[in-house]
Amino acid sequence: MIHWHAPAGQELEPEDLKAALTKQFPDYPTCLPTHGATLGPSLAIQWNGFRLEDAHHHHVAQFNAGGVSFSRLSSDEEWSSFQDAALQFWHCFQELAEPTVIQPMGVRYINRILLGYDEEPSLYINSAPSGLLAMNLIGESFFHQDLYPVPTHPYSINWIRTIRPDPRALIVDIDVFMTEPLQVDRINQNLLVQRLREMRWIENEAFFNCITRFALEQFGA
């Protein structure tokens, strides 16, 4: 996933935004409204954007007043083509929403690894709870989160490891994001590509350094 948190500089009207998105992205026939909850005297559910999905169910984009994100649902795609498609959505958001600042922009990778009943997460990742081995008990769930600043660079890594039940699966979630704001009127395509390339490199390094040799062999790396 590539995501930009960039609050809209002008109000987005649902009908006008949907018409613009449908016209600009004809290969994304699914354009569904998304809703969020607002706190107040009573809980209110209101429209906050749109979720687009391509005809082949390979990519998803999310537009809302807080920014835009672009995700791929399968991993068999080159980074350059994925990045180019994401940037198209960013430029569309920039034109329609007129944001003035990006804070943050990030590259996020979520990997789901199915676990057998008797498999420990430590079989796949280097940092995981070992369970109550003396009692021969395997943990049903856990949640572990770390935040690492990247020295001498304007990035941080948010690293999450957790287990989801039914089916039992290990989730490895790595989000590399910028810690300094970018003024929209001072950035260009080359700078965006450079930042995305650097964050992707950090994300890859984090992932391949957190998984075990067994996992590498299983993934064919």
C-alpha positions as CSV (number, residue, x, y, z in Angstrom):
1,M,0.0,0.0,0.0
2,I,1.0,3.6,-0.7
3,H,-0.8,6.2,1.3
4,W,-0.8,10.0,1.6
5,H,-2.3,11.7,4.6
6,A,-3.1,15.1,3.1
7,P,-6.2,16.9,4.4
8,A,-8.4,18.4,1.6
9,G,-8.1,22.1,1.1
10,Q,-11.7,22.3,-0.1
11,E,-14.9,20.5,0.7
12,L,-15.6,17.4,-1.3
13,E,-19.1,16.9,-2.5
14,P,-20.1,13.2,-2.9
15,E,-21.9,13.5,-6.2
16,D,-19.2,15.7,-7.8
17,L,-16.4,13.6,-6.5
18,K,-17.9,10.3,-7.7
19,A,-18.6,11.7,-11.1
20,A,-14.9,12.9,-11.4
21,L,-13.5,9.6,-10.2
22,T,-15.7,7.6,-12.5
23,K,-14.7,9.7,-15.5
24,Q,-11.0,9.7,-14.7
25,F,-10.7,6.0,-13.8
26,P,-12.9,4.0,-16.1
27,D,-11.0,0.8,-15.4
28,Y,-12.3,1.0,-11.8
29,P,-16.0,0.3,-12.2
30,T,-16.6,-0.3,-8.5
31,C,-16.9,3.0,-6.7
32,L,-18.6,2.6,-3.4
33,P,-19.2,5.2,-0.6
34,T,-17.3,4.8,2.7
35,H,-18.6,6.1,6.0
36,G,-17.1,7.1,9.3
37,A,-18.4,7.8,12.8
38,T,-18.3,11.3,14.4
39,L,-18.4,11.8,18.1
40,G,-20.7,14.3,19.7
41,P,-23.9,14.3,21.8
42,S,-24.8,11.2,19.8
43,L,-22.9,8.9,17.5
44,A,-23.4,9.9,13.9
45,I,-22.5,7.9,10.8
46,Q,-21.7,10.1,7.7
47,W,-20.1,9.8,4.3
48,N,-16.4,10.4,4.2
49,G,-15.2,9.2,0.8
50,F,-15.1,6.5,-1.9
51,R,-13.5,3.1,-2.3
52,L,-12.6,2.1,-5.9
53,E,-11.7,-1.3,-7.1
54,D,-10.6,-2.3,-10.6
55,A,-12.5,-4.8,-12.8
56,H,-9.9,-7.6,-12.2
57,H,-10.0,-7.1,-8.4
58,H,-6.3,-6.5,-8.3
59,H,-6.2,-2.9,-6.9
60,V,-8.1,-0.8,-4.4
61,A,-8.0,3.0,-4.0
62,Q,-9.6,5.0,-1.1
63,F,-10.4,8.7,-1.4
64,N,-11.5,10.7,1.6
65,A,-11.1,14.2,3.0
66,G,-8.0,13.1,4.9
67,G,-6.1,11.8,1.9
68,V,-5.8,8.9,-0.5
69,S,-4.4,5.4,-0.5
70,F,-3.7,2.8,-3.2
71,S,-3.3,-1.0,-2.5
72,R,-2.7,-4.1,-4.5
73,L,-4.5,-7.3,-3.5
74,S,-1.9,-9.6,-5.0
75,S,1.9,-9.5,-4.9
76,D,2.7,-10.5,-8.4
77,E,3.3,-7.0,-9.8
78,E,6.4,-5.0,-10.4
79,W,6.9,-2.0,-8.0
80,S,7.3,0.5,-10.9
81,S,3.9,-0.2,-12.4
82,F,2.3,-0.2,-8.9
83,Q,3.9,3.0,-8.0
84,D,2.9,4.7,-11.3
85,A,-0.7,3.7,-10.8
86,A,-0.7,5.0,-7.2
87,L,0.8,8.3,-8.3
88,Q,-2.1,8.7,-10.8
89,F,-4.5,8.6,-7.9
90,W,-2.4,11.0,-5.9
91,H,-2.4,13.5,-8.7
92,C,-6.2,13.1,-9.1
93,F,-6.6,13.8,-5.4
94,Q,-4.3,16.7,-5.6
95,E,-6.4,18.2,-8.4
96,L,-9.8,17.6,-6.8
97,A,-9.1,18.2,-3.1
98,E,-6.3,20.8,-3.3
99,P,-4.4,19.7,-0.2
100,T,-1.6,22.0,0.9
101,V,0.5,19.6,3.0
102,I,1.3,15.9,3.1
103,Q,1.9,14.5,6.6
104,P,2.7,11.6,6.4
105,M,3.3,9.8,3.2
106,G,4.1,6.1,3.6
107,V,4.6,2.6,2.1
108,R,3.0,-0.2,4.0
109,Y,3.2,-4.0,3.5
110,I,0.9,-6.5,5.2
111,N,1.8,-10.2,5.0
112,R,-0.6,-12.9,6.1
113,I,1.0,-16.3,6.9
114,L,-1.3,-19.2,7.7
115,L,-0.2,-21.2,10.8
116,G,-0.8,-24.8,11.5
117,Y,-2.3,-25.7,14.9
118,D,1.0,-26.8,16.3
119,E,3.1,-24.1,14.6
120,E,4.6,-21.2,16.7
121,P,5.0,-17.7,15.2
122,S,8.7,-18.0,16.0
123,L,8.9,-20.5,13.1
124,Y,8.4,-17.5,10.7
125,I,9.6,-14.4,12.5
126,N,12.6,-13.7,14.7
127,S,10.8,-11.8,17.4
128,A,7.7,-13.6,18.7
129,P,6.3,-14.8,22.0
130,S,7.4,-18.4,22.6
131,G,4.2,-19.4,24.5
132,L,4.0,-21.4,27.8
133,L,6.3,-24.2,26.6
134,A,6.6,-25.8,30.1
135,M,2.8,-26.4,30.0
136,N,2.9,-27.4,26.3
137,L,0.5,-24.5,25.5
138,I,0.6,-22.6,22.2
139,G,-0.6,-19.0,22.2
140,E,-4.0,-18.4,20.6
141,S,-3.3,-14.7,20.0
142,F,-0.9,-11.9,20.6
143,F,-0.3,-8.3,19.5
144,H,3.2,-6.7,19.4
145,Q,3.9,-3.3,18.1
146,D,7.3,-1.4,17.8
147,L,8.1,2.0,16.4
148,Y,11.6,2.7,15.1
149,P,12.9,6.1,13.9
150,V,15.4,5.8,11.0
151,P,18.6,7.6,11.9
152,T,19.6,10.6,9.7
153,H,16.5,10.1,7.5
154,P,13.0,11.6,7.8
155,Y,11.3,8.2,8.2
156,S,10.0,5.9,10.9
157,I,8.9,2.2,10.9
158,N,5.7,1.0,12.5
159,W,6.1,-2.7,12.9
160,I,3.2,-4.9,14.0
161,R,3.1,-8.7,14.6
162,T,-0.2,-10.3,15.6
163,I,-2.2,-13.5,15.3
164,R,-5.7,-13.6,13.8
165,P,-7.9,-16.6,14.6
166,D,-10.2,-18.6,12.3
167,P,-8.1,-19.5,10.3
168,R,-5.1,-19.0,12.5
169,A,-2.7,-16.7,10.8
170,L,0.3,-14.6,11.6
171,I,0.1,-11.0,10.4
172,V,3.3,-9.0,9.8
173,D,2.5,-5.4,9.2
174,I,5.3,-3.0,8.3
175,D,4.5,0.7,7.7
176,V,7.3,3.0,6.7
177,F,6.3,6.7,6.8
178,M,7.7,10.1,6.6
179,T,8.1,12.1,9.8
180,E,8.5,15.5,8.2
181,P,5.7,17.3,6.3
182,L,5.9,18.0,2.6
183,Q,4.4,21.2,1.2
184,V,2.4,20.2,-1.8
185,D,3.4,23.4,-3.8
186,R,7.2,22.5,-3.3
187,I,7.2,18.9,-4.4
188,N,7.5,17.4,-7.9
189,Q,7.2,14.0,-9.4
190,N,10.9,13.2,-9.0
191,L,10.9,14.0,-5.3
192,L,7.8,11.8,-4.7
193,V,9.4,8.9,-6.6
194,Q,12.6,9.3,-4.7
195,R,10.8,9.3,-1.3
196,L,8.7,6.2,-2.3
197,R,11.8,4.4,-3.5
198,E,13.6,5.0,-0.3
199,M,10.7,3.9,1.9
200,R,10.2,0.8,-0.2
201,W,13.9,-0.1,0.3
202,I,13.5,0.4,4.1
203,E,10.3,-1.7,4.2
204,N,12.0,-4.5,2.3
205,E,15.0,-4.5,4.6
206,A,12.8,-4.5,7.7
207,F,10.7,-7.5,6.3
208,F,13.6,-9.7,5.2
209,N,15.5,-9.0,8.5
210,C,12.5,-9.9,10.7
211,I,11.6,-13.3,9.1
212,T,13.5,-16.6,9.7
213,R,15.5,-18.7,7.2
214,F,12.7,-21.2,7.3
215,A,10.2,-18.5,6.2
216,L,12.5,-17.4,3.4
217,E,12.7,-20.9,2.1
218,Q,8.9,-21.3,2.3
219,F,8.4,-18.0,0.4
220,G,10.9,-19.0,-2.3
221,A,13.2,-16.0,-1.5
